[in-house]
Amino acid sequence: MLGLPKERMVTGRKIVFLDIDGTLITDRQEFPESARRVVDEAQRRGHLLFLATGRSLPEIYPWLLDVGFDGIVGGNGSYAQVGDRVLFEHLIPEPRLAALNAYFETKRVDVVFQSSRQLYPSPGFVERFKVLADAARKRGEGGVNLGGADWSPLVKIFQTFLGGRPHEVSKATFVCPDDGSLTLDEVIAHWGEEFSIVHGSLDLMGSENGELVLSGVSKGRAAMEVAQELGIPITDTVAFGDSENDVELIRDCGVGIAMGNARPVVKDVADWVTAPIDEDGLAKGFAHAGLVG
């Protein structure tokens, strides 16, 4: 694993930004006991812990919010909340949202439009999650866990929001058609000047998938705004992540730690690489950064 330079070791009170999927919870949607322990200890030591996720607020499980985080950076940085107070939400202008939705419909793209209040999943997007959830359930029948992502909790959430035209949206998560008629690169070429588009984390649904927010929006920029709001220097922040939407977060925070299961592009910008999530990676990262004893 890479070493963290001594001059960047963590001392004193910090803001800690935590990605959710692949960092805080496993692909089985479980919160490892070792992760729960260090989160509790870090808070007892006075550190401020923020969720920093690609998920929108309606997609974050209540049981995870009940852990008691100090705030949220959601929707790839398009939304931020400090305590119970909304700091900002960068909504896609309605005319551009209508054009984007028409484009996805014409190209037969499965998509969920997201905001801090609402989800607008297409039927095809929900069906993709349902197929994966059913497959994971069958692998686990008889009490035997054979691995694989368990998307059934998200299926239930998405099904609740089916129907309606997108309105007041800050992010889109999409999967291109399986027949290869549209690629992620083509979506970026078409919309890249207006939106920030990164490769998504839904490869089990098809490799050509992405996440889209307004140009200039990122978790890293949101983290800097949160730190400024709280009067804490960005040098006194620590970030943990694993996906492409974590690159700016890991790069821009005072200390950036990539999970062992992170994409190579995330590891490349990290100050240190910890173990994978299923090998107590978050706990080891907290200990290495001096957030816990």
BAKE-376069 format. One record per residue (C-alpha): x, y, z; residue in one letter. Coordinates in steps of 0.5 Angstrom, whole numbers, padded with zeros to 4 digits, always signed. Example, Ala and Ser with C-alpha at 12.3 -4.5 7.8 and 13.67 -1.06 7.14 Angstrom:
BEGIN
+0025-0009+0016A;+0027-0002+0014S;
END
This chain:
BEGIN
+0000+0000+0000M;+0002+0007-0001L;+0005+0011+0005G;+0002+0018+0007L;+0007+0023+0008P;+0008+0025+0015K;+0007+0032+0014E;+0000+0030+0012R;-0002+0026+0018M;-0008+0028+0021V;-0008+0032+0028T;-0013+0036+0032G;-0021+0036+0030R;-0022+0034+0022K;-0028+0034+0018I;-0029+0027+0015V;-0032+0026+0008F;-0035+0019+0007L;-0037+0016+0001D;-0043+0010+0002I;-0043+0005-0003D;-0036+0001-0003G;-0033+0005+0003T;-0038+0005+0009L;-0043+0000+0007I;-0041-0007+0003T;-0045-0009-0004D;-0049-0013+0001R;-0052-0006+0004Q;-0048-0008+0010E;-0045-0003+0015F;-0039-0007+0018P;-0038-0007+0025E;-0031-0005+0025S;-0033+0001+0021A;-0039+0003+0026R;-0034+0002+0031R;-0029+0007+0028V;-0035+0012+0026V;-0037+0012+0033D;-0030+0013+0036E;-0028+0019+0031A;-0035+0023+0033Q;-0033+0022+0041R;-0026+0025+0039R;-0030+0031+0036G;-0029+0030+0029H;-0035+0032+0024L;-0037+0026+0020L;-0041+0028+0013F;-0044+0023+0008L;-0041+0024+0001A;-0045+0020-0004T;-0047+0019-0011G;-0054+0018-0008R;-0059+0023-0007S;-0062+0024+0000L;-0069+0019-0001P;-0064+0013-0003E;-0060+0014+0004I;-0063+0008+0008Y;-0066+0011+0015P;-0062+0006+0019W;-0056+0009+0016L;-0058+0016+0017L;-0060+0014+0025D;-0052+0013+0026V;-0052+0021+0027G;-0048+0024+0022F;-0046+0031+0022D;-0048+0033+0015G;-0049+0030+0008I;-0046+0032+0001V;-0051+0028-0004G;-0052+0027-0011G;-0044+0027-0013N;-0044+0034-0010G;-0050+0037-0012S;-0053+0038-0005Y;-0050+0039+0002A;-0053+0039+0008Q;-0050+0041+0015V;-0054+0039+0021G;-0061+0040+0019D;-0060+0046+0015R;-0059+0046+0007V;-0053+0049+0005L;-0054+0049-0003F;-0057+0045-0008E;-0055+0046-0016H;-0061+0044-0020L;-0061+0043-0027I;-0065+0048-0031P;-0072+0046-0033E;-0071+0047-0040P;-0064+0043-0040R;-0068+0038-0036L;-0073+0037-0041A;-0068+0036-0047A;-0064+0031-0043L;-0070+0027-0041N;-0072+0027-0049A;-0065+0025-0051Y;-0065+0019-0046F;-0072+0017-0048E;-0070+0017-0056T;-0064+0013-0054K;-0068+0008-0050R;-0063+0010-0044V;-0065+0007-0037D;-0065+0013-0032V;-0066+0015-0025V;-0067+0023-0024F;-0065+0025-0017Q;-0066+0031-0012S;-0066+0032-0005S;-0073+0031-0005R;-0075+0026-0011Q;-0073+0020-0015L;-0076+0019-0022Y;-0074+0012-0024P;-0075+0010-0031S;-0079+0003-0031P;-0073+0000-0035G;-0068+0003-0029F;-0072-0001-0024V;-0073-0007-0028E;-0065-0008-0028R;-0064-0007-0021F;-0070-0012-0020K;-0066-0017-0024V;-0060-0016-0020L;-0064-0017-0013A;-0067-0023-0015D;-0061-0026-0018A;-0057-0024-0011A;-0063-0027-0007R;-0063-0034-0011K;-0056-0034-0009R;-0057-0033-0002G;-0063-0038-0001E;-0062-0043+0004G;-0058-0038+0009G;-0052-0039+0004V;-0049-0032+0002N;-0045-0033-0004L;-0044-0026-0005G;-0046-0021-0010G;-0049-0014-0009A;-0056-0014-0006D;-0060-0009-0009W;-0067-0011-0006S;-0067-0005-0001P;-0066+0000-0007L;-0071-0003-0011V;-0076-0002-0006K;-0075+0005-0006I;-0075+0006-0013F;-0081+0003-0014Q;-0084+0008-0009T;-0082+0013-0014F;-0085+0010-0020L;-0089+0015-0025G;-0089+0023-0026G;-0084+0027-0031R;-0078+0029-0028P;-0078+0036-0024H;-0073+0040-0020E;-0067+0035-0021V;-0060+0036-0019S;-0057+0029-0022K;-0058+0023-0027A;-0056+0016-0026T;-0056+0012-0033F;-0055+0006-0036V;-0054+0006-0044C;-0058+0000-0048P;-0055-0007-0048D;-0055-0007-0056D;-0049-0002-0056G;-0053+0003-0060S;-0050+0009-0055L;-0044+0009-0051T;-0042+0013-0045L;-0037+0017-0049D;-0042+0019-0054E;-0047+0021-0048V;-0040+0025-0046I;-0039+0028-0053A;-0046+0030-0054H;-0047+0033-0047W;-0040+0034-0044G;-0040+0042-0045E;-0046+0043-0040E;-0045+0037-0035F;-0040+0034-0031S;-0041+0026-0033I;-0037+0020-0030V;-0037+0013-0031H;-0042+0010-0026G;-0041+0004-0021S;-0047+0000-0024L;-0042-0004-0028D;-0047-0011-0027L;-0052-0007-0031M;-0048-0006-0037G;-0041-0003-0037S;-0044+0003-0041E;-0047+0007-0035N;-0046+0014-0032G;-0047+0019-0027E;-0049+0027-0029L;-0049+0033-0026V;-0048+0040-0028L;-0042+0042-0030S;-0037+0044-0024G;-0041+0041-0019V;-0037+0035-0015S;-0036+0032-0009K;-0029+0036-0008G;-0032+0043-0009R;-0038+0041-0004A;-0033+0039+0001A;-0029+0046+0000M;-0036+0049+0001E;-0038+0045+0007V;-0031+0047+0010A;-0031+0054+0009Q;-0038+0054+0012E;-0036+0051+0018L;-0030+0055+0018G;-0025+0049+0018I;-0019+0050+0013P;-0019+0045+0007I;-0013+0042+0010T;-0016+0039+0016D;-0021+0035+0012T;-0020+0027+0011V;-0024+0024+0005A;-0025+0016+0004F;-0028+0014-0003G;-0028+0008-0008D;-0031+0010-0015S;-0030+0015-0020E;-0034+0020-0017N;-0030+0021-0011D;-0024+0023-0015V;-0024+0030-0014E;-0026+0029-0007L;-0020+0025-0005I;-0016+0030-0009R;-0018+0036-0006D;-0019+0034+0001C;-0013+0035+0006G;-0012+0028+0006V;-0015+0023+0001G;-0015+0015+0003I;-0018+0010-0003A;-0021+0004-0001M;-0017-0002-0003G;-0023-0004-0008N;-0023+0003-0011A;-0022+0004-0018R;-0015+0005-0021P;-0016+0013-0022V;-0018+0014-0015V;-0012+0010-0012K;-0008+0015-0017D;-0010+0021-0013V;-0010+0018-0006A;-0005+0020-0001D;-0006+0013+0002W;-0009+0006+0000V;-0013+0002+0005T;-0015-0005+0005A;-0022-0007+0002P;-0028-0005+0005I;-0029-0013+0007D;-0022-0013+0010E;-0024-0007+0015D;-0021-0002+0010G;-0025+0004+0013L;-0023+0002+0020A;-0015+0001+0018K;-0016+0008+0014G;-0019+0011+0020F;-0013+0009+0025A;-0008+0010+0020H;-0010+0018+0019A;-0010+0018+0027G;-0018+0019+0027L;-0018+0014+0032V;-0013+0011+0037G;
END
